[in-house]
Amino acid sequence: MAIMQARRVVDLVTRVAVMAISVGGSASEAVAIALRITATYGVTVHIDITNTSVIVTQHRGLDEDPITALRVVRSRSNDYQRLGELQLLVDDICDKTVSLEEAADRLAAITRSPRLYRQWFVTMNIGLMGAGLSTLFGGTVMDGVLSFFSTCIVDATVQAMARKRITNFFAQAAGGAIATAFALIVMVYMAASNHPLPLSPSLIVAAGIVSLLAGGSFVAASQDALDGYVVTSSGRFLEGFVQTGGVILGVITAMWIGLRLGVPGYISPALGFSTNPVLQMVAAAVIAVTFGISSHAGYRTLAICAALGAAAWAGYLLGMQLTGSVSAASGLAAMVAGFIAGLGAKRWKVPQLGLVTIAIVPLMPGVMMYRALYMIVNAQNETGGTSSAGWTLFLEALLVGVALAVGGSFGALLARPFTLPKDLRSRLATLASWGAGQAVPRERRRRRSQPPADPHHPALNNTETDPTVTGTWAR
């Protein structure tokens, strides 16, 4: 009977960990959830999370075969409503208010449950996010309308290609090309018009870039790197760079074709922010809410995201006053968002990683990346050479992206000592999930309870006293 229950626990833990990663959770969150469940049922396991695979095994001594389960994460898509429901399920399991069979049924119900928002509604909110970005950067009402329609077209195209199972790289490239082509069409119309129009097509491209890059894996990747899951972190970073490379390829290709066809090359890449700080914070809150809807965040989470997005932008304005550096101010703003999200996630019963990812979307360097690409392509088209200013700005845009990812993770890291669970089992499980990234002193004294390095020692056959059969492998 004990063996059968252990098998059920291992199977449940494996499914829960895979579910957590597939809906946007970090590796440390998945490990903490899994260890909390196994500690509740008194089952000691090893957990190995390596990018898209989850292995859970229970070592039962030298005389018994281990119980091992392996599952692969087929796809990753942010769904913070399901992640929140999964965390509530784990809380109920740890409180022993549900049985093992009921927990398995609830997990299956969460897995089969439909998305919180319909696809057309998500696409409309992606368009509103583009309009909010236009407002944030001082665009006119017409700029907001054009950004809305172009971003909706970009999102609808990317989703249609995803349903056809086209590679994500080419879907991102198509989205970047469509946003740039839309801006070029507007420029042709402006050149043919007899009256000057108060339009900034640069905002159209910037809104498209941000809509494609928002919610990428960089925040989760930096979180995994700080927690010591280096292989998983490397995979997430590579995935994010591939997506970014697709967007860059699409923007550069459309821009180069437009310049070759003689499209007017005066798309001004120089843009500033709205002069009203309050309007900027309101626009940042709108952007956070609309992107939260695209990530299927719950209603309570959306209200928190609005406040957190405005707070992050206030941190950015403060950072610009203190440092004058865009990357430093962006990192400070992300750190503020991460710290607040880390402190309040448990109390608000919302996913911490989701709050950070949503709050930093207004800070993403879409306009900066467009300016850099425009300078590079325009210099290549006119002189056949390269633009050092363009490459410098491109590296600065990458630095801003890194600052956002690391700042958000560092802010959440600062809040961790204040958010440890109260019960001992959950506290130890959470600490074990964080321990992989801790610094190890050069010399460590052997604990008295630690068994000697003798493979035939009796302590190694006792799964209750052997400290090597609990914990995680951090990869």
C-alpha positions as CSV (number, residue, x, y, z in Angstrom):
1,M,0.0,0.0,0.0
2,A,2.9,2.4,0.9
3,I,4.5,1.6,-2.5
4,M,1.3,2.3,-4.4
5,Q,0.9,5.6,-2.6
6,A,4.5,6.6,-3.3
7,R,3.9,5.8,-7.0
8,R,0.8,8.0,-7.0
9,V,2.7,10.8,-5.3
10,V,5.6,10.7,-7.7
11,D,3.1,10.7,-10.7
12,L,1.2,13.7,-9.2
13,V,4.4,15.6,-8.5
14,T,5.7,15.1,-12.0
15,R,2.4,16.3,-13.6
16,V,2.3,19.3,-11.3
17,A,5.9,20.3,-12.1
18,V,5.3,20.0,-15.8
19,M,2.1,22.0,-15.6
20,A,3.9,24.7,-13.6
21,I,6.6,25.1,-16.3
22,S,4.2,24.9,-19.2
23,V,2.1,27.8,-18.0
24,G,5.0,30.2,-17.3
25,G,6.5,29.2,-14.0
26,S,10.2,29.1,-13.3
27,A,12.2,26.0,-12.5
28,S,12.6,27.0,-8.8
29,E,8.8,27.5,-8.5
30,A,8.2,24.1,-10.0
31,V,10.7,22.4,-7.7
32,A,9.3,24.2,-4.6
33,I,5.8,23.1,-5.5
34,A,6.9,19.5,-6.0
35,L,8.9,19.3,-2.8
36,R,6.0,20.8,-0.8
37,I,3.8,18.0,-2.0
38,T,6.3,15.2,-1.4
39,A,7.0,16.5,2.1
40,T,3.3,16.5,2.9
41,Y,3.0,12.8,2.0
42,G,6.4,11.9,3.5
43,V,8.0,10.8,0.3
44,T,11.6,11.7,-0.3
45,V,12.6,12.3,-3.9
46,H,15.2,13.7,-6.3
47,I,13.8,16.2,-8.7
48,D,15.7,17.0,-11.9
49,I,14.4,19.8,-14.2
50,T,16.4,20.3,-17.3
51,N,14.9,22.8,-19.7
52,T,11.8,20.9,-21.0
53,S,12.1,17.6,-19.1
54,V,11.1,16.8,-15.5
55,I,12.5,13.7,-13.8
56,V,11.2,12.7,-10.3
57,T,12.7,9.6,-8.6
58,Q,12.4,8.0,-5.2
59,H,15.5,6.1,-4.0
60,R,14.3,3.2,-1.9
61,G,17.7,1.7,-0.9
62,L,19.9,-0.9,-2.4
63,D,17.4,-3.7,-2.2
64,E,14.5,-2.0,-3.9
65,D,14.2,-0.5,-7.4
66,P,13.6,3.2,-7.5
67,I,10.3,4.8,-8.5
68,T,11.0,7.1,-11.4
69,A,8.8,9.3,-13.6
70,L,9.8,11.3,-16.6
71,R,7.7,13.9,-18.4
72,V,8.5,16.4,-21.1
73,V,7.1,19.9,-21.4
74,R,5.6,20.0,-24.9
75,S,5.1,23.7,-25.1
76,R,5.3,26.8,-22.9
77,S,2.7,29.6,-23.0
78,N,2.0,32.1,-20.3
79,D,-1.3,31.4,-18.5
80,Y,-1.1,33.0,-15.1
81,Q,-4.7,32.1,-14.3
82,R,-3.9,28.4,-14.4
83,L,-0.6,28.9,-12.6
84,G,-2.5,30.7,-9.8
85,E,-5.0,27.8,-9.6
86,L,-2.2,25.3,-9.5
87,Q,-0.6,27.2,-6.5
88,L,-4.0,27.2,-4.7
89,L,-4.2,23.4,-5.3
90,V,-0.8,22.9,-3.8
91,D,-1.8,25.0,-0.8
92,D,-4.8,22.8,-0.3
93,I,-2.7,19.6,-0.6
94,C,-0.2,20.9,2.0
95,D,-3.1,21.8,4.3
96,K,-4.4,18.3,3.8
97,T,-7.9,19.5,2.8
98,V,-7.9,17.3,-0.3
99,S,-7.0,13.7,-0.7
100,L,-4.5,12.3,-3.2
101,E,-7.2,11.2,-5.6
102,E,-9.1,14.6,-5.3
103,A,-5.8,16.4,-6.0
104,A,-5.3,14.3,-9.2
105,D,-8.8,15.1,-10.3
106,R,-8.4,18.8,-9.7
107,L,-5.1,18.9,-11.6
108,A,-6.8,17.2,-14.5
109,A,-9.6,19.7,-14.4
110,I,-7.1,22.6,-14.4
111,T,-5.3,21.0,-17.4
112,R,-8.5,20.6,-19.4
113,S,-10.0,24.0,-18.5
114,P,-10.5,26.5,-21.3
115,R,-8.5,29.7,-21.5
116,L,-9.9,32.6,-19.5
117,Y,-10.2,35.0,-22.4
118,R,-11.2,34.3,-26.0
119,Q,-8.6,34.8,-28.7
120,W,-10.4,37.7,-30.4
121,F,-10.5,39.5,-27.1
122,V,-6.8,38.9,-26.5
123,T,-6.0,40.2,-30.0
124,M,-8.0,43.4,-29.3
125,N,-6.2,43.9,-26.0
126,I,-2.8,43.5,-27.8
127,G,-4.0,46.3,-30.1
128,L,-4.8,48.4,-27.1
129,M,-1.4,47.7,-25.7
130,G,0.1,49.1,-29.0
131,A,-2.1,52.2,-28.6
132,G,-1.0,52.6,-25.0
133,L,2.7,52.4,-26.1
134,S,2.0,55.1,-28.7
135,T,0.5,57.3,-26.0
136,L,3.4,56.6,-23.7
137,F,5.8,57.9,-26.2
138,G,3.9,61.1,-26.9
139,G,2.0,60.0,-30.0
140,T,-1.2,61.6,-31.3
141,V,-4.7,60.1,-31.4
142,M,-4.1,59.0,-35.0
143,D,-0.8,57.4,-34.0
144,G,-2.7,55.4,-31.3
145,V,-5.4,54.3,-33.8
146,L,-2.8,53.2,-36.4
147,S,-0.7,51.4,-33.7
148,F,-3.9,49.6,-32.6
149,F,-4.8,48.3,-36.0
150,S,-1.2,47.3,-36.9
151,T,-0.6,45.5,-33.7
152,C,-3.9,43.6,-34.0
153,I,-2.8,42.5,-37.5
154,V,0.6,41.4,-36.3
155,D,-0.9,39.4,-33.4
156,A,-3.6,37.8,-35.7
157,T,-0.9,36.8,-38.2
158,V,1.4,35.3,-35.6
159,Q,-1.5,33.3,-34.1
160,A,-2.6,32.1,-37.5
161,M,1.0,30.9,-38.2
162,A,1.1,29.2,-34.8
163,R,-2.0,27.3,-35.6
164,K,-0.3,26.1,-38.7
165,R,2.6,24.9,-36.6
166,I,5.1,27.2,-38.3
167,T,8.3,27.7,-36.4
168,N,8.2,30.5,-33.9
169,F,11.3,32.2,-35.4
170,F,9.5,32.7,-38.8
171,A,6.3,33.7,-37.1
172,Q,8.2,36.4,-35.2
173,A,9.9,37.5,-38.4
174,A,6.6,37.8,-40.2
175,G,5.2,39.9,-37.3
176,G,8.2,42.3,-37.4
177,A,7.9,42.6,-41.2
178,I,4.2,43.4,-41.1
179,A,4.6,46.1,-38.5
180,T,7.4,47.7,-40.5
181,A,5.5,47.4,-43.8
182,F,2.5,49.1,-42.2
183,A,4.7,52.0,-41.2
184,L,6.2,52.2,-44.7
185,I,2.7,52.4,-46.2
186,V,1.8,55.2,-43.9
187,M,5.0,57.0,-45.0
188,V,4.1,56.6,-48.6
189,Y,0.6,58.1,-47.9
190,M,2.2,61.0,-46.0
191,A,4.6,61.7,-48.9
192,A,1.7,61.6,-51.4
193,S,-0.6,63.8,-49.3
194,N,-0.6,67.6,-49.9
195,H,-1.1,68.3,-46.3
196,P,1.4,67.3,-43.6
197,L,-0.1,64.8,-41.2
198,P,0.9,64.6,-37.4
199,L,2.0,61.0,-37.6
200,S,5.0,59.1,-36.3
201,P,5.2,55.8,-38.1
202,S,8.1,54.9,-35.9
203,L,5.6,54.3,-33.1
204,I,3.9,51.6,-35.3
205,V,7.1,49.6,-35.6
206,A,7.9,50.1,-31.9
207,A,4.5,48.9,-30.8
208,G,4.8,45.8,-33.0
209,I,8.2,45.0,-31.6
210,V,7.1,45.3,-28.0
211,S,4.0,43.2,-28.7
212,L,6.1,40.4,-30.2
213,L,8.8,40.5,-27.5
214,A,6.5,41.0,-24.5
215,G,6.3,38.1,-22.2
216,G,9.4,36.5,-23.5
217,S,11.4,34.0,-21.4
218,F,14.1,36.4,-20.3
219,V,12.7,37.1,-16.8
220,A,12.2,33.4,-16.1
221,A,15.6,32.7,-17.6
222,S,17.4,35.1,-15.3
223,Q,15.4,33.8,-12.3
224,D,16.5,30.2,-13.1
225,A,20.1,31.5,-13.5
226,L,20.1,33.1,-10.1
227,D,18.6,30.0,-8.6
228,G,21.3,27.8,-10.1
229,Y,19.3,26.0,-12.8
230,V,21.9,26.9,-15.4
231,V,21.0,24.5,-18.2
232,T,17.3,25.5,-18.0
233,S,18.3,29.1,-17.9
234,S,20.5,28.7,-21.0
235,G,17.7,27.1,-22.9
236,R,15.3,29.9,-22.0
237,F,17.8,32.6,-22.9
238,L,18.5,30.9,-26.2
239,E,14.7,30.7,-26.9
240,G,14.4,34.4,-26.1
241,F,17.3,35.3,-28.4
242,V,15.8,33.2,-31.2
243,Q,12.5,35.1,-30.9
244,T,14.3,38.4,-30.8
245,G,16.3,37.4,-33.8
246,G,13.2,36.7,-35.8
247,V,11.7,40.1,-35.0
248,I,15.0,41.8,-36.0
249,L,15.1,39.8,-39.3
250,G,11.6,40.8,-40.1
251,V,12.1,44.5,-39.4
252,I,15.4,44.7,-41.2
253,T,14.1,42.9,-44.3
254,A,11.0,45.0,-44.7
255,M,12.9,48.2,-44.0
256,W,15.6,47.3,-46.6
257,I,13.0,46.4,-49.2
258,G,11.2,49.7,-48.6
259,L,14.4,51.7,-49.0
260,R,15.2,49.9,-52.2
261,L,11.8,50.6,-53.6
262,G,12.3,54.3,-52.9
263,V,10.0,54.7,-50.0
264,P,10.7,58.0,-48.3
265,G,13.5,57.5,-45.8
266,Y,12.6,60.2,-43.4
267,I,10.9,57.9,-40.8
268,S,12.3,59.8,-37.8
269,P,13.6,57.4,-35.3
270,A,14.0,60.1,-32.7
271,L,11.1,59.9,-30.2
272,G,10.6,61.2,-26.7
273,F,8.1,60.4,-24.0
274,S,4.8,62.2,-23.2
275,T,5.5,65.4,-21.3
276,N,3.0,64.6,-18.5
277,P,4.3,62.1,-15.9
278,V,0.8,61.2,-14.7
279,L,-0.2,60.4,-18.3
280,Q,2.9,58.2,-18.6
281,M,2.0,56.3,-15.5
282,V,-1.6,55.8,-16.7
283,A,-0.4,54.6,-20.1
284,A,2.0,52.2,-18.3
285,A,-0.9,50.8,-16.2
286,V,-3.0,50.4,-19.4
287,I,-0.2,48.5,-21.1
288,A,0.3,46.3,-18.1
289,V,-3.4,45.4,-17.9
290,T,-3.8,44.7,-21.6
291,F,-0.7,42.5,-21.7
292,G,-2.0,40.7,-18.5
293,I,-5.1,39.8,-20.5
294,S,-3.0,38.4,-23.3
295,S,-1.2,36.3,-20.6
296,H,-4.6,35.1,-19.2
297,A,-4.1,36.7,-15.8
298,G,-7.1,36.6,-13.5
299,Y,-9.2,39.6,-12.6
300,R,-7.6,40.3,-9.3
301,T,-4.2,39.9,-10.9
302,L,-5.1,42.5,-13.6
303,A,-5.9,45.1,-10.9
304,I,-2.6,44.5,-9.2
305,C,-0.8,44.6,-12.5
306,A,-2.2,48.1,-13.2
307,A,-0.8,49.4,-9.9
308,L,2.5,47.6,-10.4
309,G,3.0,48.8,-13.9
310,A,2.4,52.4,-12.8
311,A,4.8,51.9,-9.8
312,A,7.5,50.4,-12.1
313,W,7.2,53.4,-14.4
314,A,7.5,55.8,-11.4
315,G,10.6,53.9,-10.5
316,Y,11.9,54.4,-14.0
317,L,11.3,58.2,-13.8
318,L,13.1,58.3,-10.5
319,G,16.0,56.3,-11.9
320,M,16.3,58.7,-14.8
321,Q,16.4,61.6,-12.4
322,L,19.1,59.9,-10.3
323,T,21.3,58.4,-12.9
324,G,20.4,59.7,-16.3
325,S,21.0,56.2,-17.7
326,V,18.2,54.4,-19.5
327,S,19.6,50.9,-18.7
328,A,20.2,51.8,-15.0
329,A,16.8,53.4,-14.7
330,S,15.1,50.4,-16.3
331,G,17.0,48.0,-14.0
332,L,15.9,50.0,-11.0
333,A,12.2,50.1,-12.2
334,A,12.3,46.3,-12.7
335,M,13.8,45.8,-9.3
336,V,11.0,47.9,-7.7
337,A,8.4,45.8,-9.5
338,G,10.1,42.5,-8.5
339,F,10.4,43.5,-4.9
340,I,6.8,44.6,-4.6
341,A,5.6,41.5,-6.5
342,G,7.7,39.2,-4.3
343,L,6.3,40.8,-1.1
344,G,2.7,40.7,-2.1
345,A,2.4,37.6,-4.3
346,K,1.6,35.2,-1.4
347,R,-0.8,37.7,0.3
348,W,-2.6,38.4,-3.0
349,K,-2.5,34.8,-4.1
350,V,-1.2,35.6,-7.5
351,P,1.9,34.3,-9.3
352,Q,5.0,36.4,-8.5
353,L,6.8,35.8,-11.8
354,G,3.6,36.8,-13.7
355,L,3.4,40.1,-11.9
356,V,7.0,41.0,-12.7
357,T,6.8,39.9,-16.4
358,I,3.6,42.0,-16.9
359,A,4.8,45.1,-15.0
360,I,8.0,45.5,-17.0
361,V,6.4,45.4,-20.5
362,P,6.1,49.3,-20.7
363,L,9.8,49.5,-20.1
364,M,10.8,47.2,-23.0
365,P,13.2,48.9,-25.5
366,G,11.0,48.7,-28.6
367,V,11.6,52.3,-29.8
368,M,15.3,52.0,-29.0
369,M,15.6,48.8,-31.0
370,Y,13.8,50.4,-33.9
371,R,16.0,53.4,-33.9
372,A,19.1,51.2,-33.9
373,L,17.9,49.0,-36.8
374,Y,16.9,52.1,-38.8
375,M,20.3,53.7,-38.4
376,I,22.1,50.4,-39.4
377,V,19.9,49.7,-42.5
378,N,19.9,53.4,-43.6
379,A,23.7,53.7,-43.4
380,Q,24.1,50.4,-45.3
381,N,21.7,51.6,-48.0
382,E,23.2,55.1,-48.5
383,T,27.0,54.5,-48.0
384,G,27.4,50.7,-48.1
385,G,29.1,50.9,-44.7
386,T,28.0,50.4,-41.2
387,S,26.7,52.9,-38.6
388,S,28.7,52.9,-35.4
389,A,26.0,54.9,-33.7
390,G,23.4,52.4,-34.8
391,W,25.3,49.4,-33.4
392,T,26.0,51.3,-30.2
393,L,22.3,52.0,-29.8
394,F,21.5,48.4,-30.6
395,L,23.8,47.2,-27.8
396,E,22.2,49.7,-25.5
397,A,18.8,48.2,-26.3
398,L,20.1,44.7,-25.5
399,L,21.6,46.1,-22.2
400,V,18.2,47.5,-21.3
401,G,16.6,44.1,-21.9
402,V,19.2,42.4,-19.7
403,A,18.7,45.1,-17.0
404,L,15.0,44.5,-17.0
405,A,15.4,40.7,-16.6
406,V,18.1,40.8,-14.0
407,G,16.5,43.7,-12.1
408,G,13.1,42.0,-11.8
409,S,14.7,38.7,-10.6
410,F,16.9,40.6,-8.1
411,G,14.0,42.5,-6.7
412,A,12.1,39.2,-6.1
413,L,15.3,37.8,-4.6
414,L,15.4,40.7,-2.1
415,A,11.9,39.9,-1.0
416,R,12.4,36.2,-0.4
417,P,13.4,36.4,3.3
418,F,10.1,38.1,4.1
419,T,7.9,35.6,2.2
420,L,9.0,32.2,3.5
421,P,6.0,29.9,4.3
422,K,5.1,29.5,8.0
423,D,4.8,25.8,8.1
424,L,8.1,23.9,8.4
425,R,7.6,21.5,5.5
426,S,6.8,24.3,3.0
427,R,9.7,26.4,4.4
428,L,12.2,23.6,3.9
429,A,10.9,22.8,0.4
430,T,11.1,26.4,-0.6
431,L,14.7,26.7,0.8
432,A,15.7,23.6,-1.1
433,S,14.4,24.9,-4.4
434,W,16.5,28.1,-3.9
435,G,19.7,26.3,-2.6
436,A,21.1,25.4,-6.0
437,G,22.2,28.9,-6.7
438,Q,23.8,29.6,-3.3
439,A,27.5,30.3,-2.9
440,V,29.4,27.3,-1.4
441,P,32.3,28.0,1.0
442,R,35.7,26.6,0.1
443,E,35.9,24.5,3.3
444,R,32.9,22.8,4.9
445,R,33.0,20.8,8.1
446,R,31.4,17.4,8.0
447,R,28.2,17.3,10.1
448,R,28.0,14.6,12.7
449,S,24.8,13.3,11.2
450,Q,26.4,13.0,7.8
451,P,27.3,9.3,7.1
452,P,30.9,8.5,6.1
453,A,31.8,7.8,2.5
454,D,31.3,4.1,2.8
455,P,29.0,2.5,0.3
456,H,28.2,-0.4,2.6
457,H,27.4,1.7,5.6
458,P,23.9,0.9,7.1
459,A,22.9,4.5,7.1
460,L,22.9,4.6,3.3
461,N,20.2,2.0,3.2
462,N,17.9,3.9,5.5
463,T,15.9,6.4,3.4
464,E,14.6,8.2,6.5
465,T,18.1,9.2,7.8
466,D,20.0,9.4,4.5
467,P,20.3,13.1,3.7
468,T,21.3,12.3,0.1
469,V,17.9,11.1,-0.9
470,T,16.1,14.4,-0.6
471,G,16.7,17.6,-2.6
472,T,17.1,18.5,-6.1
473,W,19.5,18.3,-9.0
474,A,20.0,21.9,-10.3
475,R,20.6,22.0,-14.0
